[in-house]
Amino acid sequence: MCGRPGASWTCWTVWTWTMPTMMPRQVPAVLAEADRILCLAHREPDGDAYGSLLALRWILEAAGKQVVTGIDGPPDWTYRFLPGYQGVRTPDRIQGSFDLVVIVDCSSIDRIGGFQDLEGLKQLPWLVIDHHPTNEQFGTPGLNWVDASCLSTCNLVLQLAEALDRPLSANAKKCLLVGMLTDSLCFRIKGVDQAFMREVMKVMGPDSYDFQYVVSRTLGFITRDELQLQSLLLSRMQLDDGVLWVGMTSDQATGPQGERLKTRGIIQRLAEVDEARVAVLFRETELDDGRTEVKCSLRCDPDLDVSRLALALGGGGHQLAAGCKLAGSLDAVVPEVIARIKDQVLGLPVGGS
């Protein structure tokens, strides 16, 4: 099948493919055969999740596909300037049938939340596109495209567009740039090289959108309430044998209108402190059933690795940035995690340095 009747695009199966090294050979065919596609990203989305999800929408729609995008949970207002942001749906708003599910920037099935429970999706092929080294390969066999050498999933989506010989619209470029910016910490992490910057140049223009506006909206804007939250938490940070950490309760992360306040900038501030070898933000949350869990966001110096600890604790991520969720209160979780960081990440003897 080559798309909807009357669609103005050439059958994908006759194209000449430029196959990225890590792309499974089945990917072009499974995309070609699907008319209606559900594209998903992980809960509590960051810039790479939004960027890869929405860029994929614009790329596939330009190829004549019907695309629905979804994320479980509340949206992050930071990325509301991205084209397609308003159209992202939660599981309860998914209607109709699909031919394919594509999941981007997601290392495990639990991170898509309620979408995993939708009966109509369970029998479909699932294509996973991700760059997390801790990815659990939960897609359909042969359809797990995981390349941990890429700094962002947006880089993989760009490779996909090039492999499909699809021109990038201004909307797609804007979305791809956001993912490249956020996951490279604005080009500051190890791995940013000439090849990466050449891909950044591909999504900069020329003159297709306001590059400076996208950068400033992505990296430079928070609300007054979020700034006050940062000030409160940073005043309470504690340094323990090279581990700089702070804990926050669920009520501290809730704004005056009940909205979830952005905390991404807090962990980055902690990681920038010179004395910190490892930075941790602990966020306590009360679940609907009354239980309490703590989300741990981890960052570390370039010569360390927090991904292995996060994976051992049921989470995942990258060498320098990872996370996990643990059942229990802050009082129970914080000392346990800090002790394991000292032992397994810093290699300190039990009892301190």
C-alpha positions in Angstrom: 0.0 0.0 0.0 1.3 3.4 -0.9 -0.8 5.7 1.2 -4.2 7.3 1.0 -5.9 7.4 -2.4 -5.0 10.6 -4.1 -2.0 11.3 -1.9 0.5 13.3 -3.8 3.6 11.3 -3.0 5.5 8.5 -4.7 5.3 4.9 -3.4 7.9 4.6 -0.7 9.0 1.1 -1.8 10.5 2.4 -5.1 12.7 5.1 -3.5 16.4 4.8 -3.3 17.2 4.5 0.4 20.1 6.1 2.2 20.2 3.7 5.1 21.8 5.0 8.3 24.0 2.3 9.9 21.7 1.5 12.8 18.3 1.8 11.0 16.6 -1.6 10.8 15.9 -2.5 7.2 12.2 -3.1 7.9 11.6 0.6 8.9 11.0 2.0 5.4 8.6 -0.8 4.5 6.6 -0.7 7.7 6.2 3.1 7.3 5.2 2.7 3.7 2.5 0.2 4.5 0.9 2.3 7.2 -1.8 4.9 6.4 -2.8 6.0 9.9 0.1 6.2 12.5 0.0 6.9 16.2 3.2 8.6 17.4 4.0 8.6 21.1 6.7 10.0 23.4 7.4 9.5 27.1 5.6 11.0 30.1 7.0 14.2 31.6 8.3 15.1 28.2 11.5 17.1 27.7 12.6 19.0 24.6 13.9 15.9 22.8 10.6 14.1 23.4 8.5 17.0 22.1 10.9 17.8 19.3 11.2 14.2 17.9 7.5 13.5 18.3 6.3 16.7 16.6 9.0 16.7 13.9 8.0 13.1 13.0 4.5 14.2 12.7 5.4 16.9 10.2 7.7 14.6 8.2 5.1 11.8 8.0 2.2 14.2 7.2 4.3 15.6 4.3 4.5 12.1 3.0 0.7 11.7 3.0 0.2 9.9 6.2 -2.5 10.5 8.8 -0.7 11.1 12.1 -1.9 11.4 15.7 0.5 12.4 18.4 0.2 11.4 22.1 1.8 11.8 25.5 0.3 10.6 28.8 0.1 13.3 31.5 0.0 17.0 31.6 1.8 19.0 28.9 5.0 21.1 29.6 4.1 24.7 28.7 7.8 25.4 28.0 7.3 23.9 24.5 3.9 25.4 23.7 5.6 27.5 20.9 6.3 24.4 18.9 4.0 23.7 15.9 1.7 20.8 16.7 2.0 21.2 20.5 -1.7 21.8 21.0 -2.6 18.6 19.0 -0.8 16.2 21.4 -3.4 13.9 22.9 -3.7 11.9 26.1 -4.8 8.2 26.1 -8.4 9.0 26.8 -8.6 11.1 23.6 -7.4 8.5 21.2 -10.1 7.5 18.8 -10.2 5.3 15.7 -7.9 2.6 14.4 -4.2 2.7 13.4 -1.9 0.7 11.3 1.3 1.5 13.2 2.6 2.8 16.5 5.9 4.8 16.5 7.4 5.5 19.9 10.2 8.1 20.1 12.7 9.0 22.9 11.4 6.3 25.2 13.6 3.6 26.8 10.9 1.4 28.4 7.2 0.6 27.8 6.1 2.0 31.2 7.1 5.5 30.1 4.3 5.7 27.6 1.8 5.4 30.5 -1.8 4.6 29.7 -1.1 4.1 26.0 0.3 0.6 26.8 -3.2 -0.4 28.0 -5.2 0.6 24.9 -6.4 -2.7 23.5 -6.5 -1.4 19.9 -2.7 -0.9 19.9 -1.5 -4.2 21.3 -1.7 -6.2 18.0 -0.1 -3.5 15.9 3.6 -3.3 14.9 5.5 -1.0 17.3 8.5 1.0 15.9 10.8 2.3 18.6 13.2 5.2 17.7 15.5 6.1 20.6 19.0 7.0 21.7 19.0 5.9 25.3 21.7 3.2 26.0 19.3 1.7 28.6 16.5 1.0 26.1 14.7 -2.2 26.7 14.0 -3.0 23.0 10.3 -3.2 23.7 9.2 -2.7 20.1 8.2 -5.3 17.6 11.2 -7.6 16.8 13.2 -6.0 14.0 11.7 -2.5 14.6 13.8 -1.3 17.5 16.0 1.5 16.2 18.2 2.4 19.1 21.5 4.3 18.5 23.1 5.5 21.7 25.8 7.2 19.7 23.3 9.9 18.8 23.1 12.8 21.3 19.3 13.2 20.7 16.4 11.2 19.3 15.9 14.3 17.0 19.2 13.3 15.3 17.7 10.0 14.5 14.5 11.5 13.2 16.6 13.8 11.0 18.3 10.6 9.6 15.0 9.1 9.0 13.8 12.1 7.0 17.0 11.9 4.9 16.7 8.2 4.4 13.1 8.7 3.2 14.3 11.6 1.0 11.7 13.9 2.5 12.4 17.6 2.5 12.2 19.3 5.9 9.6 21.9 6.5 10.2 24.9 8.7 7.9 23.2 11.3 10.0 20.1 11.3 13.3 21.9 11.5 12.1 24.0 14.5 11.1 20.9 16.4 14.3 19.0 15.6 16.4 22.0 16.8 14.7 22.0 20.2 15.6 18.3 20.8 19.2 18.9 19.7 19.5 21.9 22.0 18.1 20.4 25.1 19.8 17.0 25.0 23.2 18.5 24.2 22.7 21.0 27.0 23.1 23.7 24.4 26.1 22.0 22.9 28.0 21.7 26.2 28.2 17.9 26.7 30.7 15.4 25.6 30.0 14.1 22.1 29.2 17.5 20.5 31.5 17.4 17.5 31.6 18.6 13.9 29.3 15.8 12.7 26.7 16.9 15.3 27.0 20.5 14.5 26.6 19.8 10.8 23.2 18.2 11.6 22.3 21.3 13.6 23.2 23.4 10.6 20.7 21.3 8.5 17.8 22.4 10.7 18.8 26.0 11.1 17.5 27.3 7.8 18.3 29.2 5.7 15.7 31.8 6.8 13.0 29.2 7.4 12.2 30.4 10.9 13.6 32.6 13.7 16.5 30.5 15.1 17.2 32.9 17.9 13.6 32.9 19.0 13.5 29.1 19.3 16.8 29.0 21.3 15.6 31.7 23.7 12.1 30.1 24.2 13.7 26.7 24.7 16.4 27.7 27.2 15.6 31.0 28.7 12.1 31.3 29.9 10.5 30.3 33.3 7.6 31.7 35.2 7.8 33.7 38.4 6.5 30.8 40.4 9.1 28.5 39.0 11.9 31.0 39.8 10.6 31.2 43.3 10.7 27.4 43.5 14.2 27.3 42.3 15.3 29.9 44.8 13.6 27.9 47.6 15.2 24.6 46.7 18.6 25.9 46.0 18.7 27.5 49.4 18.2 24.0 50.9 20.8 22.1 48.8 23.2 19.9 50.7 26.7 18.7 49.8 27.7 15.2 51.0 31.1 13.8 49.9 30.8 15.3 46.4 27.0 14.5 46.1 25.0 17.8 45.9 21.3 17.1 46.4 18.0 18.7 47.3 14.6 17.2 47.9 11.1 18.6 47.1 7.6 17.6 48.1 4.6 17.4 45.7 3.0 20.5 47.1 6.2 22.5 46.4 6.0 21.5 42.7 2.4 22.7 42.3 1.7 26.2 41.1 -1.2 28.5 42.4 -3.5 27.2 39.7 -2.7 23.5 40.3 -0.2 23.4 37.4 3.0 21.3 37.6 6.0 23.7 37.9 9.0 23.0 35.7 12.0 21.6 37.6 14.4 21.0 34.8 16.5 24.0 35.5 17.0 23.0 39.1 19.0 19.9 38.4 21.1 21.7 35.9 21.9 24.4 38.4 23.0 21.8 40.9 25.2 20.1 38.3 27.0 23.4 37.5 28.3 23.7 41.1 32.0 23.2 41.1 32.1 21.1 44.3 29.5 18.7 43.0 30.7 15.4 41.4 27.1 14.1 41.3 23.9 16.2 41.5 20.6 14.8 42.5 17.1 16.2 42.6 14.6 14.1 44.6 10.9 14.8 43.8 8.3 13.3 46.1 4.9 12.5 44.6 1.7 11.2 46.2 0.0 8.7 43.9 -3.7 8.4 43.4 -3.9 5.3 45.6 -2.2 7.1 48.5 1.2 5.6 48.1 4.3 7.8 47.8 7.1 7.6 45.3 10.2 9.7 44.7 11.6 10.5 41.3 15.4 10.9 41.3 17.1 13.0 38.6 20.8 12.3 38.4 23.7 14.3 36.8 27.4 13.7 37.1 30.9 14.8 36.0 32.1 13.6 32.6 34.4 10.9 34.1 31.5 9.3 36.0 28.5 7.2 35.0 25.0 7.5 36.6 23.1 5.4 34.1 24.2 2.1 35.6 22.9 3.0 39.0 19.7 4.4 37.5 19.2 1.1 35.6 19.8 -0.9 38.7 17.2 1.1 40.5 14.6 0.4 37.8 15.2 3.5 35.7 17.6 4.5 32.9 19.1 7.2 30.9 22.6 8.3 29.7 26.0 8.2 31.2 25.8 11.8 32.4 22.1 12.2 32.9 19.7 9.5 34.2 16.8 9.0 36.4 14.6 6.5 38.3 11.5 6.3 40.5 11.5 4.6 43.9 8.6 3.7 46.2 8.7 5.5 49.5 9.1 8.9 51.1 11.9 11.4 50.8 13.2 10.4 54.3 13.5 6.8 53.2 14.7 7.2 49.6 17.3 10.0 50.0 19.8 8.2 52.3 19.5 5.0 50.3 20.3 6.6 47.0 23.1 8.8 48.3 24.7 5.8 49.9 24.6 3.9 46.6 26.0 6.9 44.7 28.9 7.1 47.0 29.6 3.3 46.7 28.7 2.6 43.0 29.3 5.9 41.2 32.1 7.6 43.3 33.7 4.5 44.6 34.0 5.8 48.1 34.5 3.5 51.1 31.4 2.8 53.2 31.1 5.6 55.7 32.5 8.4 53.6 35.6 9.6 51.8 
